[in-house]
Amino acid sequence: MQPRNMSMSGVVDLAAVKAAQEAKAKAEQARAQAAREGGGGAVSPADLVIDVDEAGFESEVLQRSTEVPVVIDFWAEWCQPCKQLSPVLERLAVEYNGRFLLAKIDVDANQMLMQQFGVQGIPAVFAVVAGQALPLFQGAAGEAQIRQTLDQLVQVAEQRFGLTGLTVDPDAEPGAARAAAPERPAGPHDAALEAAVQALDAGDLSGAVQAYKNVLSEDPGNTEAKLGLAQAELLQRVQNADPQRVRQEAADKPGDAQAQIAAADLDLVGGHVDDAFGRLIDTVRRTAGDDRDAVRVRLLELFEVVGADDPRVVAARRALARALF
């Protein structure tokens, strides 16, 4: 399976929307199943580091990434920097106690996986979260940098995808069969949501917007459809924008609500979440009446895009409340 890229910031990753919701549902069901079985499903510390080949990639990496972040270490026997990095990653996998799973891939024996991930040199470290691939770092990085990257990965996996990791039992038998996560039963709107994702993949933003609206007309509280609609509408708004003109107009007219709204859309699509939020909160302070309300509404829409649980959204909500009251 060809991996997809996912920004660590988790800003506007339309490909990950459906995967995130499914991952959360599977994680919740797996925890419920373990609870019904008396807390089963624990793994041995020895099972936190696994060797993976092309044949086992889907089951050992893609499927398991719906319950725990999987860090991939691309290495080779002849690679001296790999021999420095790999023991550090293995030690940290045990120390993090199930917050991530380390999958080791020998590039000499798995050339196809190396090509699919676009690995140019080794050591190279990637992660897969809810089926979405993202690069972490290349080369024999220092332990402080590795820890910082892993901490961010674990935080993103938990906050954006609801993945809290594996339960580790020092007394568990190494290599014991892992209980399979229960399949999520098909929902009444899965076909429509899949149509929306396919429209996004094809660049048909209007079709995606309409597909999400169709779901929300029957199920107004559908979280996946609300998030997908907010993201599709954002991309639709910036699709034909001239970034240079939009930013110049925003700079020339700091009190113009529409100019700041347009620039904030570009900020968010570019991954500058704090800039987008800060711009609109400052504009709320400068404006009044209908203009202020328009800015407030757009800010709330952008909150939907990033996700209500994101700490940047939580902080911005507090700042917005202070600006309004």
N, C-alpha and C positions, 0 to 999 in steps of 0.2 A: 504494500500500500504506500503510495506516495505521501510523504509527510507534508503538512502545511505549516507555514510560518505563523507564529503568534507573538505579538509584541508583549514584552514583560509588563508593560504598563497596563495592558488589557483595556485599551481605550476604545478603539473602534474596530473590533475584530469580528466582522459579520460571520465569517466561517465558523467561529467558535460558539456562536449563540446557541445553536441547537445542541451541540456537544456539551456545553456547560449545563444546560437544563437536564439533559439525560444523565450526565455524570452525577449531578446532585441527587436525582431521583434514585439512581442505582446505589449511590453511597448510603442514602437513607434506608433503602430497602435491605442492603447488606447488613447495616447495623441492627435493624429490627430483626432480621433473620438470626443474627448472632445472639441477640438478646433472648429470643425464643428458644434457642438451643443451649442456653446457659452460658453464653459468652464464648462459644467456640470460634474457630477460625483464626486463632493466634498462630503466629509463625515463630520459628526459632531465629535468634540473631544470625545464625549461619545462613539463613534463607534471604537475608537482606542484600546479599551480593550474588548475582546470578550471571552465568555465561549464556549468551543468546546468539542464535544463528538465524539465517534467513527463514528456515522452516518454522522456527518457534517465535518469530518476531510478533506476529499478530496476537497470539495467545499470551505471550510473556511480557510484551511491552504495550501494544495497543489496548488490549482488553484490561490489563491490570492498571493502566493509566486512568481508568474510570474510578479507581478507588484510592490510588496513591500516585504522587508524581514519580515518574521513572526517569532517572538520570542515566544517560548513555555515555559510556567511556569508550571511544574508538581508539584502539591501540594495536600494536604489533610487537612481536617478540624482539625484533631487531631495533626497536625504537627506544633509545636510552632515556629521553625525557618522559616517555610513557612509564618507564620503570620507577621514575621519581614520583609521578603524579598518581598512578593507580593505587599504591598503598595508602596514600593520604585519603583518597576518595573512599576506599574500602573501610578505613578506620572511622571516617566521618559517618558513613552509612550506618555503622553499628552505634556510634555515639548519638546520632539523631533519632535512634530508637523507633524506626518505622515511619518517620515523617517523610522519607523518600526511599525508593528502591533503586539500587545501583545495578544496571545491566551493562556487562562488558562485552564488546563486539570486536573480534579479531578481524581487522580489515583485509588481511591476506586471504582469509577463508570466506569473507562476506563482501565481495566487491560490489554487489548490487546495492546493498544497504548503504555502503559508503557513497555510491553515486547518487542514490535517492536523497540523501541528506546534504549533498553538495559538499562533502568533506574535501578540502583542498590539501590538508596536511594534518599530521597527528603529532601529539595527542590532540584530540578534539572532543569537546564535551557538549552534549545537547541534552534537552529534556523533552519529555512527552507528557502533556497534561490533558486529560480527557480527549485523547486522540489527536491533539494538536502539538506539532513539533516546534521547538524554538531553540536557537543556539544559545549556549551559555558562555563559553570561552574556548580559546584555542591556545595550546602551549602549556608548559608546566607552570601554572600560576601559583602564586604564594598562598599559603593556607589562609591568611586573613582575607584575601580576595575571594577565595573559594567559599569560606564561611559566609561572607556577605552575600554572595550570589545565591547560595543555598537558602539562606534566611529569606531572601526576597522571593525565591521560587516557592518555598513552603507557604509564605504569606499569601501570594497570589493564588496558589492552589486551594487554600482554605477559604479565602474571602470571595473569590470569583467562581469557584467550582464546587465548594462544599466538601473538598477532599481533606479529611483529617488524618489520613495515613493508616498504617497497619497496626494491629495489636501484637506486641512482641511478648513472648513468654520464654524466659531463659530455660525453662524445663521442657519446652516443646521439643518433639523429636525432629531433628533436621530432615528436610525433604518430605515431611508428612504432606499428604494430599491436601491441597488448599480448597476449602469449600467454595464452589462457584457462586458468584453473585447472582441473585435471582434476576431473571429477565424482566424488564419493565413492560407491563402489559400495554398493548397498543391503545392510545388515547383516541377520542372521537375526532380530534383535529389534527392528527399526525399527518394525514395526507395533504391537508391544506398548508401546514407548516413546512412540510418537505417541498411543496410547490414554491413556497416563498423563498426557501434557501436556494433552490435550483434557479429561480429567477435572478437572485442576487449573483450567483455564480456566473450567469450568462450576461450580467450587466443590465438586466431589465429592471431598473429601479421602480418604474411605474407599476409593473406587474407584481413586484414584491410588495410594494405598499398596498396594493389592492388585495393581495392574498392575506396579508396580516389584518387588514381591516375586515375582511370576510370572517376571519376567526373571531375577532373582537366583537363583531355584531352579534354572534351567538354566545360568546363567552367573554364578557367584558373584563373579567379578572385574570385572563390568561397571561401569565408572566412572560412566557417566551414570546408571545405575539406582541405584547406591549414593548418589550425591549427591541425586538426586530423591527417594529414599525418606527420607533424613535430613531434607530440607526439608519434605516433605509431612507427616511425623510431627510435626515441630516445630509447624507450623501447626495440625495436628489437636489438639495438646496445649493450645494457647493459645486455640483457637476459642471456647470458652465461659467463659474465665477472666474474673474481675472484677479488672481491673488494680489498682484502688485497694485492694481487700482483699488481693490477693497481695503488693503492696509493703508494706502496713502490717504484715502478718504477718512478712515478711522482716525488717523493721526491728525488730519486737518480739522476734524469736527469731533472733539472729545465729548461734547454734550449731545451729539446726534444719536438717538436711540437706535435707529435702523442701521447706521454705519457701524456702531459698536456690535450690534447683533450679528451682522454679516461677518465681521472680523472674528468674533468669538467662535462662530461655526468653523472657520478656517483653523483657528487655534486648536480646536478640539480634534479635528480630522488630522492635523499634523502631530498630534500626541502631546500638545501643550495644555494639559488639563487645568493646571493651576492658573495659567495665563487666561484661559477662557473664562473660568469662574471669576477670577479677580477683576477682569475687564467688565463683566456684566454687573458685579456687585458695586463697583465704583460708579457705573452708569446709573444704577438704582439710586445711589446717593445724590447724583447730579440732576435727576429728572423728577417729574411729577405727573400726576394724572394718567392719561392713556399711554403716554410714552413709558412711564415707569412701569405700568402694568404689563406692557408688551415685553419689556426687558425681563421682568420677573417670570412671566410665562415661558419665555425662551430658556431662561436659566433652569427652570424646573424640567423642561424637556431635555436639556443636556444632562441633568442629573439622571434621568431615565437611561440615557445612552451609556453612561459610565457605570451605573449600578448603585442602588440605594445603600448597599453595605460597604461600598468603597470608602476608606477613611477620608479621601479628599472631598467626597460628597458630604459626609457627615460634618466636616469642618466648614465647608461652604454653606451648608444650611444654617449653621450657627451664625456665620458672618452675614448672611442674607437677613436673618431675623433681626440682628443688630442694626442693619442698614434701614430696614423697614420701620422699626419701632424704637 
